[in-house]
Amino acid sequence: MKITFPDKSIKEFEKGINSYDIAASISKKLADDILVAEVNGKMKDLSAPVSEDSDIIFHKFDSEKGKEVYWHTTSHIMAQAIEELFPGAKFGVGPPIESGFYYDIDSEKKFSDEDLAKIESKMLEISKRDLRPARIDMKRTDAINYFNSERKDPYKVEILETIAKDEENVSLYSQGEFTDLCRGPHLPSTSKVKAVKLLSVSGSYWRGDEKRQMLQRIYGISFPKQKELDEYLKNLEEAKKRDHRKLGKELELFSFHEEGPGFPFWHNNGMILLNNLKEYLRGKLAELDYQEINTPIILNQKLWLQSGHYENYKENMYFTEIDERDYAVKPMNCPGSTMVYRTSMKSYRDLPLRLFEFGLVHRHELSGVLSGLFRVRSFTQDDAHIFCTPDQIEEEISILIKLIFDVYNTFGFNDVQVYLSTRPEKYIGSLEVWNASEKSLASALEMAGVKYKINEGDGAFYGAKIDFVVKDSLRRDWQLGTIQLDFSMPERFGLEYIGADSKIHRPVMIHRAIFGSFERFVGVLTEHYAGYFPLWLTPVQVNILPITDSHKDYAKKINDDLRKEGFRVNVDNRNEKIGFKIRESENKKIPYMIVIGDKEVESNNISVRQHLKGDIGKFELNEFKEKIKLQSSKREDYN
């Protein structure tokens, strides 16, 4: 049989050879470094036989798929360690996550930090045993009997009877004395796991249902080298200092209250930040002839049935009744844009029509997944909907890609990964339309010269999409922007335009967001900048600090002058020592402080301190204004 490698080279092998031996035929080091094989697009254990002509990709720890398998096996090692240390524990689910893994445990033992340390030690012991995870395929009914009688684990039984109810056969994985229900694949040996840290334990309801059993969720991380773990933990400590929930409170940006869980309350500083972002984006869109619209928050339920949202999204929607008619609070802005489009007949000369809306949407999220500004129930999307002809698709998407990269560059997001997300399991529209959608996006990316990866099955229910993932200053990934191609919604809403041939045609609809949502983007920016926002963006740009009451009049004069120029200024007139005022201003991360004392009043100038740099000297007021005006206009960081 023929095996094709990523570099398009082809080698012939006997049928039934496994992926490890295929890699070993290239180099023993390669075979020892790889963790898992991707055979014809499917992830396989290295021990699994290959029996037909195949495309094969080997994954090491440096790939996302390699990390996923590495952390998945580590979660099994943790479960095995817990079972050995605390007999009688039952296990929910234990998947890999974006950074590490977790396992949900049902145990009479309430796990402490000391217990986590014991589990870590046991995990490293299991690693040294060099156990080989082995796949066991069996009938689902036999697996139910096994977990009922031998493992006595009701959680695995429930998974088999509900989530896996349509599957005739299932797979288990066994390593040593531990066996778990799992699709796999897994590492070739537990010895691959060299460094482990269990990070925290928290409560988690079984299957996210508040009425079900509360389990203990243990989070962890693992690496092939201790050095990598040490670096990760160092970054984790820095991330804790940057936590946007902590900084949001300290900088008076926003707050959350039990009267509205998942609904952010924006304070004045936060509103300044939001409005600066909106005005920045409005300026960028004006250059590209976008038109701003605003559509209602509550719309008739029939609209959501027509759009397909009700069928595919109703569990995340809020509903109400008005005048004995059913309405829904909008979870997305797109149907509103279609209503604006169809208020008048369009000509091909009117296209592309670029509409944007900073639209407030509401989505129901379970309380257990709410997380500061990263996961909320109400948020404002920086949505745009572009209506164009089919032959305008590639050019429009190329323009969007350039815009998105330009915007991200403004905020220091220079490392951007691009993914083409294809048809999901739940979708609307025909396969023919989906294939055309995916092909158009791929063609546009290639035309723009953008490297991208395929993200199978992660498209929106109405169309394929391009996702943009940025790395922040801590090298963490954040999925922000998206471009979605939609042939379905124009069909559902009967959108039309008159073509150059004087005939009626159907436009194509392109959905796009750059920030994703303003709320989440503020959270990401807060952690990216550690609260030290650039001068143009920060809520308070200058803090004026009079030393005594006799300096307040001059401080007011400086304040009035700066405010007339449009700068955001605060005067600290409190009866506190100047050292205290400076420290507090530093803690509030205000870029510049103007200290006013006798010398400044007498010489009619100002003493300026810059955040984190200290005293930067005396300035004439006009000189200082020019300095910060230039810095702000260039959107430079002030550090």
ZIHU-V627824 format. One record per run of one state. SS is the DSSP state (H for helix, E for strand, L for the rest). FROM is the first residue (numbers start at 1). TO is the last residue. If there is no record, write none. Layout:
BEGIN
[[SS	FROM	TO] [SS	FROM	TO]]
END
This chain:
BEGIN
[[L	1	1] [E	2	4] [L	5	9] [E	10	12] [L	13	17] [E	18	18] [H	19	26] [L	27	27] [H	28	33] [L	34	35] [E	36	39] [L	40	41] [E	42	44] [L	45	48] [E	49	49] [L	50	53] [E	54	59] [L	60	63] [H	64	85] [L	86	89] [E	90	91] [L	92	95] [E	96	97] [L	98	99] [E	100	106] [L	107	112] [H	113	128] [L	129	133] [E	134	139] [H	140	149] [L	150	153] [H	154	161] [L	162	168] [E	169	175] [L	176	177] [E	178	181] [L	182	189] [H	190	192] [L	193	194] [E	195	205] [H	206	208] [L	209	213] [E	214	223] [L	224	225] [H	226	242] [L	243	243] [H	244	250] [L	251	253] [E	254	255] [L	256	257] [H	258	260] [L	261	264] [E	265	266] [L	267	267] [H	268	286] [L	287	290] [E	291	292] [L	293	297] [E	298	300] [H	301	307] [L	308	308] [H	309	316] [L	317	317] [E	318	322] [L	323	324] [E	325	329] [L	330	333] [H	334	341] [L	342	345] [E	346	347] [H	348	350] [L	351	352] [E	353	362] [L	363	366] [H	367	369] [L	370	370] [E	371	371] [L	372	374] [E	375	375] [L	376	377] [E	378	388] [L	389	389] [H	390	410] [L	411	415] [E	416	421] [L	422	430] [H	431	447] [L	448	452] [E	453	455] [L	456	459] [E	460	460] [L	461	462] [E	463	463] [L	464	464] [E	465	471] [L	472	476] [E	477	486] [L	487	487] [H	488	492] [L	493	496] [E	497	498] [L	499	503] [E	504	505] [L	506	507] [E	508	513] [L	514	517] [H	518	528] [L	529	541] [E	542	546] [L	547	548] [H	549	564] [L	565	568] [E	569	571] [L	572	577] [H	578	587] [L	588	591] [E	592	596] [L	597	597] [H	598	603] [L	604	605] [E	606	610] [L	611	613] [E	614	619] [L	620	620] [H	621	633] [L	634	639]]
END
